Amino acid sequence: MHLQHTLSSATLLLAISSLASVMDPVAAAPKVPKSNTQLANCLKPLGSKVLTSNTSTYEKERYAFDMRFTYKPEVIVMASNVADIQTAVKCAKQFNVAVAPRSGGHSFEGYSIGGQDGSLVIDLRGLASVKVQNSGKSAKVGAGIRLGKLYLDLYNQGGWTINAGTCPSVGIGGHALGGGFGLLSRKNGLLIDSIIEMEVVNADGDLLTVSDSKNADLFYALRGAGGGSFGVVTSFTIVPFKPAPKVTSFSYEWKLSDHAKVLKAYVDFQSVANRNVGVEMNVSPSGLELYGIYQGPASEQATALDSFLKNVPKAKSSDIRETKQIEAQLRFAFINGAGEKDIEALALESPYTPGDSRYTKGKSLVYPIALKSSTIALLGKWGAQKPKGMTSNYIIIDLWGGAVKDVSASATSFIHRDTHTAFEFVAEWDQSTNPKAGKPDCKPCLKWMDDMYKEFLVDYKDNYSKTVRGYQNYIDLGIPNWMEAYYGQAMPRLRQIKANVDPTNIFRFPQSIPLK
């Protein structure tokens, strides 16, 4: 899937029930307006941008990327400017309706449509402008743009790029606010490390500018814990950069039976890898695949990977391409039907179809040190299984380090700076070009996920830490002690900031930052 997004136990209902005891009571039981008419009257200035269950387009716009979730928003506001968002937030506050900003809509738990019935969803796709400024010293980006279109627009405005994820349909909003790891992060850091300013509509409907010098506490909170808990971010100002004139994208494949040697060499590679190398490893029933981008020509790529390649069995296949950075981004965007050079496909215009299923469940674990042999054995065991009904299941292993570690863990609310390796566990089913919402879950798929995760948790606590850590962009209701797992030592400060900027808890969902 290669998603960098905001992302249960055996069933979602069980997960919500088990979480209720640790959630803020206001967030757990949001109130809805006594009169829908009152809310409608408040939103009337927005005209046809307001969708309710009586609106013909409501059903179409109700769903986000993951079609598993069928929560019913009270209202969907199709915002086209900041004033629309301000009006929506003021009305939501007046009638105590939870606000759910939606950028790309890829939350693994359906938080893009509120994570519960009765929310006011603010769809941000109308805020999708990209403008490179000051001769490339900054780029102002609307919070509703998708990553594929963002890469394309930055390239078309002078060959620029940013350090973000690979999935082209992920929105910048949740991705950036949760950290934003990608194949350029070892060289250029997380996406939040390149953000120098944001504009955000707060709980009072005011538009604030946040940066290191303006509303600094909120700037701290938004960079790592900002996915819907503190306000609606309307724009990001990001420092772009020029990639190497020629980059080399690559992939290598091995049989799954080679997993012990390949994965041992892979985790050892983290400590010696050139920062110009960004890689991921995919473990699935079909085998192992290492893929990534080297910031340099093909003549240097093998040398950059030498300490890894010399310690693994010969790959059963390889594919090495010297291209422009934008073409490497297209290669790993998995856009159905896109040709190797068809960079315009990154705009995701119709008839775009994603390469990933829209029925998905994800989980994560963040490892502080190199993987032990017991963990590598589990990767081989569970990677080999493909339950009935599964269209795709895999474990993505990202090597972190490099520039990610250069920033202090106290500088932003992103606590995972010392991460060695991060896992994304993914189950997909019902691969369809015309998916229908609300189909029954694939029970064997979720059982594979839950049984596997339980074993990994035992191994994690035995070998790494009693405190479980996970990456908040792969959000998961079933992760043990989610506040500690995602935000750790940042939680006391985050609670205080929440109390200061949103004291009535308008920005709430099942895993939002609770009030102090």
C-alpha positions in Angstrom: 0.0 0.0 0.0 2.9 2.4 0.7 0.5 4.7 2.5 1.7 7.5 4.8 -1.6 8.3 6.4 -3.6 8.5 9.4 -4.5 5.6 10.0 -8.5 -2.7 15.6 -9.0 -5.4 17.3 -11.1 -8.3 15.9 -13.9 -5.8 15.2 -14.2 -2.1 15.4 -17.0 -2.2 17.9 -14.9 -4.3 20.4 -12.0 -1.9 19.9 -14.1 1.1 20.7 -15.5 -0.6 23.7 -12.1 -1.5 25.1 -10.9 2.0 24.5 -13.8 3.8 26.2 -12.3 3.5 29.7 -9.2 5.6 28.8 -10.9 8.1 26.5 -12.0 11.6 27.6 -15.7 11.4 28.4 -16.5 14.4 26.3 -14.8 12.8 23.3 -16.4 9.4 23.9 -20.0 10.8 23.9 -20.3 13.8 21.7 -23.5 15.7 21.8 -25.5 16.5 18.7 -27.6 19.6 18.1 -31.1 19.5 19.6 -32.4 20.8 16.3 -31.0 20.0 12.9 -32.8 23.1 11.7 -30.8 25.3 14.0 -27.5 24.0 12.6 -28.8 24.2 9.0 -29.8 27.8 9.6 -26.4 28.6 10.9 -24.7 27.1 7.9 -27.2 28.6 5.4 -24.7 31.2 4.2 -22.6 28.4 2.7 -25.4 27.4 0.3 -24.9 24.3 -1.8 -21.6 23.6 -0.1 -23.5 22.1 2.8 -24.5 18.4 2.4 -27.0 16.7 4.6 -28.6 13.3 4.4 -31.3 14.9 2.4 -28.8 16.2 -0.2 -28.5 14.1 -3.4 -24.7 14.1 -3.3 -24.4 13.3 0.4 -24.1 9.5 0.0 -21.3 9.9 -2.6 -19.4 12.4 -0.5 -20.0 10.7 2.8 -17.3 8.0 2.4 -13.5 8.5 2.6 -10.9 6.2 1.1 -11.5 3.2 3.3 -14.9 1.9 2.4 -15.2 -0.2 5.5 -16.5 2.8 7.5 -20.0 4.0 7.1 -20.4 6.6 9.9 -23.0 9.2 9.2 -21.8 12.8 9.4 -24.4 15.2 10.6 -23.2 17.6 7.9 -20.5 17.6 5.2 -19.1 21.0 4.2 -17.4 21.1 0.8 -15.2 24.1 1.7 -13.7 26.1 -1.1 -12.0 28.8 1.0 -10.9 29.7 4.5 -14.1 31.7 5.2 -16.2 28.5 4.6 -14.2 26.7 7.2 -14.5 29.5 9.7 -18.3 29.5 9.3 -18.5 25.8 9.7 -16.4 25.7 12.8 -18.3 28.5 14.4 -21.6 26.8 13.8 -20.2 23.5 15.1 -19.1 25.1 18.3 -22.4 26.8 18.8 -24.2 23.5 18.6 -21.5 21.3 20.1 -21.0 19.2 17.0 -17.6 17.4 16.6 -15.5 18.7 13.7 -13.7 16.3 11.4 -11.3 17.9 8.9 -10.8 15.7 5.8 -7.8 16.1 3.5 -7.2 12.8 1.7 -9.5 10.6 3.8 -7.0 7.7 4.3 -7.5 7.2 8.0 -7.3 3.5 8.9 -10.0 4.0 11.4 -12.4 6.2 9.5 -11.6 9.4 11.4 -11.8 11.4 8.1 -15.6 11.1 8.5 -15.5 11.5 12.2 -14.9 8.0 13.5 -18.4 8.3 14.9 -21.9 9.3 13.8 -23.0 12.9 14.0 -19.8 14.9 13.2 -19.4 17.9 10.9 -17.0 16.9 8.2 -15.0 19.7 6.6 -13.8 18.5 3.2 -10.7 20.4 2.2 -10.2 19.3 -1.4 -11.2 22.8 -2.6 -8.0 24.2 -0.9 -5.5 22.6 -3.2 -3.3 25.4 -4.5 0.5 25.2 -4.7 2.7 28.2 -5.1 6.5 28.2 -5.0 7.6 31.6 -3.5 10.7 33.6 -3.0 12.7 31.8 -5.7 12.1 28.5 -4.1 12.8 29.5 -0.5 9.2 28.3 0.4 6.1 26.9 -1.1 2.6 27.6 0.2 0.4 24.5 -0.1 -3.3 24.2 0.4 -4.3 21.6 3.0 -6.5 19.7 0.7 -4.0 18.7 -2.0 -3.0 15.1 -2.6 0.6 14.1 -2.6 0.7 13.0 -6.2 -0.6 16.4 -7.4 1.6 18.2 -5.0 4.7 16.5 -6.4 3.6 17.3 -9.9 2.9 21.0 -9.2 6.2 21.5 -7.4 8.0 19.9 -10.3 6.2 22.1 -12.8 7.1 25.2 -10.9 10.8 24.8 -11.2 11.8 21.1 -10.5 11.2 21.3 -6.8 10.1 18.5 -4.4 9.5 17.8 -0.7 10.2 14.9 1.7 6.9 13.1 1.9 5.3 9.7 1.3 4.7 7.7 -1.9 0.9 7.1 -2.0 -0.4 9.7 -4.5 -4.0 9.9 -3.2 -3.0 10.6 0.4 -3.8 14.2 1.4 -1.1 16.4 2.8 -3.1 17.3 5.8 -3.1 14.1 8.0 0.2 12.9 6.5 2.1 16.1 7.4 0.4 16.6 10.8 1.3 13.0 11.9 5.0 13.3 10.9 5.3 12.5 7.3 7.9 9.8 6.6 8.9 8.9 3.0 11.8 7.7 0.8 13.6 11.1 1.2 13.4 11.2 5.0 16.8 9.7 5.7 18.3 12.6 3.7 15.9 15.4 4.4 14.0 14.5 7.5 10.3 14.2 8.1 7.8 16.4 6.3 7.1 18.3 9.6 10.8 19.2 9.6 10.4 21.2 6.4 7.2 23.0 7.5 8.0 26.6 8.7 4.5 27.9 9.0 0.8 26.9 9.0 -2.5 28.7 8.9 -5.2 27.1 11.1 -8.8 27.8 11.9 -9.1 27.4 15.7 -12.1 26.4 17.8 -13.4 30.0 17.8 -13.3 30.2 14.0 -10.3 32.5 14.0 -7.6 32.1 11.4 -4.2 31.9 13.1 -0.7 31.9 11.7 1.5 29.4 13.6 5.3 29.1 13.4 8.3 29.1 15.8 7.6 32.7 16.5 3.8 32.9 16.3 1.6 30.7 18.5 4.6 28.5 19.1 2.8 26.0 21.4 0.2 25.2 18.8 3.0 24.9 16.2 4.7 22.4 18.4 1.5 20.4 18.8 0.5 20.4 15.2 3.8 18.9 14.1 3.3 15.3 15.1 -0.1 15.3 16.9 -2.1 17.7 14.8 -4.4 15.4 12.9 -7.7 16.9 13.8 -7.2 17.5 17.5 -6.5 21.2 17.7 -8.0 23.0 14.7 -8.4 22.9 10.9 -5.1 23.5 9.1 -5.8 25.4 5.9 -2.3 25.8 4.5 1.3 24.7 5.0 4.4 26.8 4.1 7.1 24.3 3.3 10.8 24.6 2.4 11.1 22.6 -0.9 14.4 21.5 -2.4 15.9 20.4 -5.6 16.6 16.6 -5.9 19.6 15.3 -7.6 19.5 15.9 -11.5 19.5 12.1 -11.9 18.2 9.7 -9.3 18.1 5.9 -9.4 15.0 4.0 -8.4 15.4 0.3 -7.8 13.7 -2.9 -6.7 15.1 -6.3 -5.8 13.1 -9.5 -5.1 13.9 -12.7 -3.2 12.0 -15.8 -2.3 10.4 -15.7 1.2 12.6 -18.6 2.2 15.5 -16.2 2.1 13.9 -13.9 4.7 16.4 -14.7 7.5 19.5 -13.6 5.6 17.9 -10.8 3.7 16.2 -9.2 6.7 19.3 -9.5 8.8 21.4 -7.7 6.2 18.6 -5.1 5.8 18.5 -4.1 9.4 22.3 -4.1 9.7 22.3 -1.7 6.7 20.5 1.0 8.7 23.5 2.0 10.7 25.9 2.3 7.6 23.5 3.4 4.8 24.3 6.5 2.9 21.7 9.1 3.6 21.1 9.4 -0.1 19.5 6.0 0.0 15.8 5.8 0.9 14.4 2.2 1.2 11.5 0.1 2.2 11.2 -3.7 2.5 8.0 -5.5 1.7 7.3 -8.9 3.2 4.4 -10.8 1.7 3.3 -14.3 0.6 4.9 -13.7 -2.8 8.3 -13.0 -1.3 10.6 -10.1 -0.2 11.0 -6.9 -2.2 13.4 -4.1 -1.4 12.6 -0.9 -3.2 13.8 2.7 -3.0 15.4 5.7 -4.5 19.1 6.7 -4.5 19.8 10.4 -5.0 22.4 9.9 -7.7 23.1 8.2 -11.0 22.9 4.5 -11.6 26.7 4.2 -11.8 26.8 4.9 -8.1 23.7 3.1 -6.9 25.3 -0.4 -6.5 28.2 1.1 -4.5 25.7 2.9 -2.2 23.9 -0.5 -1.5 27.1 -2.6 -1.5 27.2 -3.3 2.3 23.6 -4.7 2.0 23.9 -6.5 -1.4 27.1 -8.4 -0.5 25.4 -10.0 2.5 22.3 -11.3 0.8 21.6 -14.2 -1.6 21.3 -13.3 -5.2 18.0 -11.6 -6.0 15.6 -13.6 -8.2 15.0 -10.3 -10.1 16.0 -6.7 -10.1 14.9 -3.5 -11.8 17.2 -0.4 -11.7 16.2 2.8 -13.5 18.0 6.1 -13.8 15.4 8.9 -14.2 14.3 12.2 -12.9 13.0 12.3 -9.3 9.4 12.9 -10.5 9.5 9.7 -12.6 10.8 7.8 -9.6 7.9 9.2 -7.6 5.5 8.0 -10.3 7.0 4.6 -10.3 6.2 4.1 -6.6 2.8 5.8 -6.8 1.1 2.5 -8.1 -1.4 4.3 -10.3 -3.3 1.8 -12.4 -2.7 2.3 -16.1 0.0 5.0 -15.7 3.0 4.6 -18.0 6.6 4.9 -16.8 6.9 8.5 -18.1 3.3 9.7 -17.7 4.0 12.1 -14.8 0.7 13.9 -15.5 -1.0 10.8 -14.0 0.1 12.1 -10.6 -2.6 14.7 -10.9 -5.1 11.8 -10.3 -7.6 13.0 -12.8 -10.4 10.8 -14.0 -10.4 7.9 -14.8 -7.8 7.5 -12.0 -8.0 4.3 -10.0 -5.8 3.5 -7.0 -3.5 0.5 -6.9 -4.7 -0.3 -3.4 -7.9 -1.8 -2.1 -10.3 0.5 -0.5 -11.1 -2.2 2.1 -8.1 -2.0 4.4 -6.9 -2.6 8.0 -3.5 -1.4 9.2 -1.4 -1.5 12.3 2.1 -0.4 13.3 5.1 -0.9 15.6 8.1 1.3 16.0 11.4 -0.4 17.0 14.1 1.5 18.9 17.0 -0.8 18.0 18.0 -3.3 15.3 15.6 -6.3 14.9 16.3 -9.5 16.9 16.3 -12.9 15.2 13.0 -13.7 16.9 11.4 -10.8 15.2 12.9 -11.7 11.8 11.5 -15.2 12.3 8.0 -13.8 12.9 8.2 -11.8 9.7 8.9 -14.9 7.8 6.1 -16.9 9.6 3.3 -14.3 9.2 4.5 -13.0 5.8 3.9 -16.5 4.4 0.3 -16.6 5.2 -2.5 -15.4 3.0 -6.0 -15.9 4.5 -9.0 -16.7 2.4 -10.6 -13.6 1.0 -7.4 -11.5 1.2 -6.5 -9.7 -2.0 -3.2 -8.4 -0.5 -1.4 -8.7 2.8 2.0 -7.5 3.6 4.4 -6.0 6.2 6.3 -2.9 5.2 9.6 -2.3 7.0 11.0 1.2 6.9 14.5 2.0 7.9 14.5 5.4 9.7 17.6 7.1 11.1 19.6 9.7 9.2 18.1 13.1 9.2 15.0 12.0 11.1 17.2 11.6 14.1 18.9 15.0 13.7 15.9 16.8 15.3 15.4 16.7 19.0 12.4 14.7 20.2 11.4 17.7 22.3 11.4 20.1 19.3 8.0 18.8 18.0 5.3 16.6 19.3 6.7 13.7 17.2 8.4 11.4 19.7 9.8 8.7 17.5 13.1 10.4 16.5 15.3 7.5 17.7 13.3 4.9 15.7 15.5 2.3 14.0 12.8 0.5 12.1 9.1 1.0 11.7 6.6 -1.7 10.6 3.3 -1.1 8.8 1.1 -4.2 8.9 -1.6 -4.1 6.1 -4.5 -6.3 5.2 -6.6 -5.6 2.0 -9.6 -7.3 0.6 -12.3 -6.7 -2.0 -10.1 -5.2 -4.7 -12.6 -3.6 -7.0 -12.5 -0.7 -9.4 -16.0 0.3 -8.3 -16.1 -0.4 -4.6 -19.3 -0.3 -2.6 -19.3 1.0 0.9 -20.2 -1.1 4.0 -19.6 -4.6 2.8 -19.1 -7.1 5.6 -15.5 -7.3 6.8 -13.2 -10.1 5.7 -13.1 -12.0 9.0 -10.1 -14.3 8.1 -8.2 -11.1 7.0 -8.8 -9.4 10.4 -8.0 -12.6 12.2 -4.7 -12.8 10.4 -4.0 -9.3 11.5 -5.0 -9.7 15.1 -3.3 -13.1 15.7 -0.1 -11.8 14.0 -0.1 -8.6 16.0 -0.5 -10.4 19.3 2.6 -12.5 18.6 4.6 -9.4 17.5 3.5 -7.6 20.7 4.8 -10.4 22.9 8.1 -10.4 21.1 8.3 -6.6 21.3 7.7 -6.5 25.0 10.2 -9.3 25.6 13.0 -7.9 23.4 12.6 -4.1 23.0 10.3 -2.3 25.5 7.4 -2.9 27.8 6.1 0.4 26.4 4.7 -0.2 23.0 5.3 2.5 20.3 3.5 3.0 17.1 3.4 5.5 14.2 0.3 7.7 14.4 -0.1 7.9 10.7 -1.0 4.2 10.7 -3.7 4.9 13.4 -5.1 1.9 15.2 -7.8 1.7 17.8 -6.4 -1.6 19.0 -2.8 -0.5 19.9 -2.2 -0.9 23.6 -2.4 2.5 25.4 -2.6 4.6 22.3 -1.7 7.9 24.0 1.6 6.5 25.3 2.2 4.6 22.0 1.8 7.6 19.8 2.7 10.6 21.9 4.6 9.4 25.0 6.4 12.1 26.9 4.6 14.8 24.8 1.2 14.0 26.3 1.2 16.4 29.3 2.1 19.3 27.1 -0.4 18.3 24.4 -3.2 18.1 27.0 -2.3 21.6 28.2 -2.3 23.0 24.7 -5.6 21.2 23.9 -7.2 22.8 27.0 -5.9 26.2 26.0 -7.0 26.2 22.3 -10.1 24.0 22.4 -11.5 24.0 25.9 -14.9 22.8 24.8 -13.4 19.9 22.8 -15.0 20.6 19.4 -12.1 18.9 17.6 -12.8 15.4 18.9 -12.8 11.8 17.6 -12.0 8.4 19.3 -8.3 9.0 19.5 -8.1 12.8 19.6 -5.9 14.5 22.2 -8.1 14.7 25.3 -8.6 17.7 27.5 -6.3 18.1 30.5 
